[in-house]
Amino acid sequence: MAGKTRTKPKVLVVDDEPDALELVRFNLQAAGLEVLAAEDGETAVRKARAQLPDVIVLDLMLPEVDGLEVCKILRRDASTSGVPIIMVTAKAAEVDRVLGLELGADDYVTKPFSVRELVLRVKNQLRRRQAAEEATDRFEHGGLCLDVPAHTASVDGRPVELTATEFRLLAVLIQRRGRVQSRDQLLRDVWEYDSLIDTRTVDTHVRRLREKLGRAARFIDTVRGLGYRFVQG
């Protein structure tokens, strides 16, 4: 976190299957990360608020309070709204995956997944978050203000709560304002995917970003058949 002595990044892993939880915990610890664990949604919310992890790996299929509800609760809480969330979902659960992204998850992996890939996804989120903390960019236009080092956004002086990925997406579009960014390019530069996945991930995040920006959403232009660009008109 900004302003704090850097220690091991903390990752909260939420899964009600003890074997899966231990496998992920072992590999993340081997990668030099501190791991917090929770086996149900209620514990996950409590630990997220108390410990403020740097990344959350969240299984959707949880008893009582499921992963989607956990995601919704954490995104409503100012203290956890910016913590990157990587969803873990069954391969066939397309609806759950899309709904999770709609609720503010930053990334997802499908079961069965490669633990090595999950570790890379976690490290990508950590790297992007650290880069945002160390950046010095500030942008203001038409009531929209983006302060990268402070990781804050506002419209007409009103704070806008963005997830880590939404913030990064807006920052990239602003940095390249006037230039069309294809969905594939955004997947590479915002999500850092080496192999391309479903580009609807980009569309879902752009839609959520526009909803949060209100009248400033007009600056994000859809270029049919190509992608998106930030315009200052």
C-alpha positions as CSV (number, residue, x, y, z in Angstrom):
1,M,0.0,0.0,0.0
2,A,1.2,3.6,-0.7
3,G,3.0,5.2,2.2
4,K,3.8,1.9,3.9
5,T,7.0,-0.1,4.2
6,R,6.7,-2.8,1.6
7,T,6.3,-6.2,3.1
8,K,5.2,-9.4,1.4
9,P,2.0,-8.8,-0.6
10,K,-1.0,-10.3,1.0
11,V,-3.4,-12.5,-1.0
12,L,-6.7,-13.6,0.5
13,V,-7.8,-17.0,-1.0
14,V,-11.4,-18.0,-0.5
15,D,-12.5,-21.6,-1.2
16,D,-14.6,-24.1,0.7
17,E,-12.6,-27.1,-0.6
18,P,-9.7,-27.6,1.8
19,D,-7.6,-29.5,-0.7
20,A,-7.9,-26.7,-3.3
21,L,-7.3,-24.0,-0.7
22,E,-4.1,-25.7,0.5
23,L,-2.8,-26.2,-3.1
24,V,-3.3,-22.6,-3.9
25,R,-1.9,-21.4,-0.6
26,F,1.2,-23.6,-1.0
27,N,2.0,-22.2,-4.5
28,L,1.4,-18.6,-3.6
29,Q,3.6,-18.9,-0.5
30,A,6.3,-20.5,-2.7
31,A,6.0,-17.5,-4.9
32,G,6.9,-15.2,-2.0
33,L,3.4,-14.1,-1.0
34,E,1.7,-13.9,2.3
35,V,-1.6,-15.9,2.2
36,L,-4.7,-15.5,4.2
37,A,-7.4,-18.1,3.9
38,A,-11.2,-18.3,4.2
39,E,-13.5,-21.2,3.7
40,D,-16.8,-19.3,3.5
41,G,-18.1,-15.9,2.4
42,E,-18.7,-14.4,5.8
43,T,-15.2,-15.1,6.9
44,A,-13.9,-13.8,3.6
45,V,-15.6,-10.4,4.1
46,R,-14.4,-10.1,7.7
47,K,-10.8,-10.9,6.8
48,A,-10.8,-8.6,3.8
49,R,-12.0,-5.7,5.9
50,A,-9.6,-6.4,8.8
51,Q,-6.5,-7.4,6.8
52,L,-6.9,-5.3,3.6
53,P,-5.2,-7.8,1.2
54,D,-3.5,-6.7,-2.0
55,V,-5.4,-9.3,-4.1
56,I,-8.4,-11.6,-3.4
57,V,-8.8,-15.0,-5.1
58,L,-12.5,-15.7,-4.8
59,D,-14.3,-19.0,-5.5
60,L,-17.9,-18.3,-6.5
61,M,-19.4,-21.6,-5.2
62,L,-19.4,-20.9,-1.4
63,P,-21.8,-22.0,1.3
64,E,-24.4,-19.5,2.6
65,V,-22.8,-16.3,1.4
66,D,-21.6,-17.1,-2.2
67,G,-18.8,-15.5,-4.1
68,L,-21.0,-13.2,-6.1
69,E,-22.5,-11.7,-2.9
70,V,-19.0,-11.4,-1.3
71,C,-17.9,-9.5,-4.4
72,K,-20.9,-7.2,-4.2
73,I,-20.3,-6.5,-0.5
74,L,-16.6,-5.7,-0.9
75,R,-17.2,-3.4,-3.9
76,R,-19.7,-1.4,-1.8
77,D,-17.2,-1.0,1.1
78,A,-14.9,2.0,0.5
79,S,-12.0,0.2,2.3
80,T,-12.1,-2.8,0.0
81,S,-13.6,-1.4,-3.2
82,G,-10.3,-1.1,-5.0
83,V,-8.8,-4.4,-4.0
84,P,-8.4,-6.6,-7.2
85,I,-10.6,-9.7,-7.2
86,I,-9.8,-12.8,-9.3
87,M,-12.9,-15.0,-9.6
88,V,-12.6,-18.8,-9.7
89,T,-15.6,-20.3,-11.4
90,A,-16.7,-23.6,-13.0
91,K,-15.9,-23.8,-16.7
92,A,-19.6,-24.1,-17.6
93,A,-20.8,-21.2,-15.4
94,E,-20.8,-18.6,-18.2
95,V,-23.6,-16.6,-16.5
96,D,-21.8,-16.5,-13.2
97,R,-18.6,-15.4,-14.8
98,V,-20.3,-12.5,-16.7
99,L,-22.3,-11.5,-13.6
100,G,-19.1,-11.6,-11.5
101,L,-17.4,-9.2,-13.9
102,E,-20.5,-7.0,-13.9
103,L,-20.3,-6.9,-10.1
104,G,-16.7,-5.6,-10.2
105,A,-14.3,-8.6,-10.4
106,D,-11.1,-7.8,-12.2
107,D,-10.1,-11.2,-13.6
108,Y,-11.3,-14.8,-13.6
109,V,-10.0,-18.3,-14.0
110,T,-12.1,-21.4,-14.7
111,K,-11.9,-24.8,-13.0
112,P,-9.9,-26.9,-13.6
113,F,-7.2,-24.3,-13.7
114,S,-3.4,-24.3,-13.8
115,V,-2.0,-23.2,-10.5
116,R,0.9,-21.7,-12.3
117,E,-1.5,-19.6,-14.4
118,L,-3.3,-18.5,-11.2
119,V,0.0,-17.4,-9.6
120,L,0.8,-15.4,-12.8
121,R,-2.6,-13.7,-12.7
122,V,-2.1,-12.8,-9.1
123,K,1.4,-11.3,-9.8
124,N,-0.1,-9.4,-12.8
125,Q,-2.6,-7.7,-10.4
126,L,0.1,-7.0,-7.9
127,R,2.4,-5.5,-10.5
128,R,-0.3,-3.2,-11.9
129,R,-1.3,-2.0,-8.4
130,Q,2.3,-1.2,-7.6
131,A,2.8,0.6,-10.9
132,A,-0.2,2.7,-10.2
133,E,1.1,3.6,-6.7
134,E,4.5,4.7,-8.2
135,A,3.1,6.6,-11.2
136,T,3.0,10.4,-11.3
137,D,0.3,11.0,-13.8
138,R,-2.6,13.4,-13.2
139,F,-5.3,14.2,-15.8
140,E,-8.2,16.7,-15.7
141,H,-10.7,17.4,-18.4
142,G,-14.3,18.4,-18.6
143,G,-14.9,17.7,-14.9
144,L,-13.1,14.4,-15.0
145,C,-10.1,14.1,-12.8
146,L,-7.8,11.0,-12.6
147,D,-5.0,11.0,-10.1
148,V,-2.9,7.9,-10.7
149,P,-0.5,8.0,-7.8
150,A,-3.4,8.6,-5.4
151,H,-5.4,6.0,-7.3
152,T,-8.5,8.3,-7.2
153,A,-11.0,9.4,-9.8
154,S,-13.7,12.0,-9.6
155,V,-16.3,13.7,-11.8
156,D,-17.3,17.3,-10.9
157,G,-15.6,16.9,-7.6
158,R,-17.6,13.7,-6.7
159,P,-15.4,10.7,-6.0
160,V,-15.9,7.7,-8.3
161,E,-15.2,4.3,-6.8
162,L,-13.4,2.2,-9.4
163,T,-12.1,-1.3,-9.2
164,A,-8.4,-1.8,-9.9
165,T,-9.1,-3.0,-13.4
166,E,-11.6,-0.2,-14.2
167,F,-9.0,2.3,-13.0
168,R,-6.3,0.8,-15.1
169,L,-8.6,0.7,-18.1
170,L,-9.5,4.4,-17.8
171,A,-5.8,5.3,-17.3
172,V,-4.8,3.5,-20.4
173,L,-7.5,5.1,-22.5
174,I,-6.6,8.5,-21.2
175,Q,-2.9,8.0,-21.8
176,R,-3.6,7.1,-25.4
177,R,-6.4,9.6,-25.9
178,G,-7.5,10.2,-29.5
179,R,-6.2,6.8,-30.5
180,V,-8.4,3.8,-31.0
181,Q,-7.6,0.9,-28.8
182,S,-8.8,-2.5,-30.0
183,R,-10.3,-5.0,-27.6
184,D,-7.3,-7.3,-28.2
185,Q,-4.9,-4.5,-27.4
186,L,-6.7,-3.6,-24.2
187,L,-6.7,-7.3,-23.1
188,R,-2.9,-7.3,-23.5
189,D,-2.2,-4.0,-21.9
190,V,-4.8,-3.8,-19.2
191,W,-5.3,-7.5,-18.3
192,E,-1.8,-8.5,-19.5
193,Y,-3.1,-11.7,-21.2
194,D,-0.5,-13.4,-23.4
195,S,-3.2,-15.4,-25.3
196,L,-6.4,-13.6,-26.1
197,I,-9.6,-14.6,-24.4
198,D,-13.3,-13.6,-24.8
199,T,-13.3,-9.9,-25.7
200,R,-16.6,-9.5,-23.9
201,T,-14.5,-9.0,-20.8
202,V,-13.5,-5.7,-22.2
203,D,-17.0,-4.7,-23.1
204,T,-18.3,-5.6,-19.6
205,H,-15.7,-3.4,-17.9
206,V,-16.3,-0.5,-20.3
207,R,-20.0,-0.6,-19.7
208,R,-19.4,-0.6,-15.9
209,L,-16.9,2.2,-16.2
210,R,-19.3,4.3,-18.2
211,E,-22.1,3.8,-15.6
212,K,-19.8,5.0,-12.8
213,L,-18.5,8.0,-14.8
214,G,-21.9,9.4,-15.4
215,R,-21.8,12.5,-17.7
216,A,-18.0,11.9,-18.2
217,A,-18.8,8.6,-19.9
218,R,-19.2,10.6,-23.1
219,F,-15.4,10.8,-23.3
220,I,-15.2,7.0,-23.9
221,D,-16.1,6.5,-27.6
222,T,-17.0,3.2,-29.2
223,V,-15.5,2.7,-32.6
224,R,-17.7,0.1,-34.2
225,G,-15.8,-3.0,-35.3
226,L,-12.5,-1.8,-33.8
227,G,-12.7,-0.9,-30.1
228,Y,-12.6,2.2,-27.9
229,R,-10.9,5.5,-27.6
230,F,-10.9,8.5,-25.2
231,V,-12.0,11.7,-26.9
232,Q,-11.8,15.2,-25.5
233,G,-14.6,16.7,-27.5
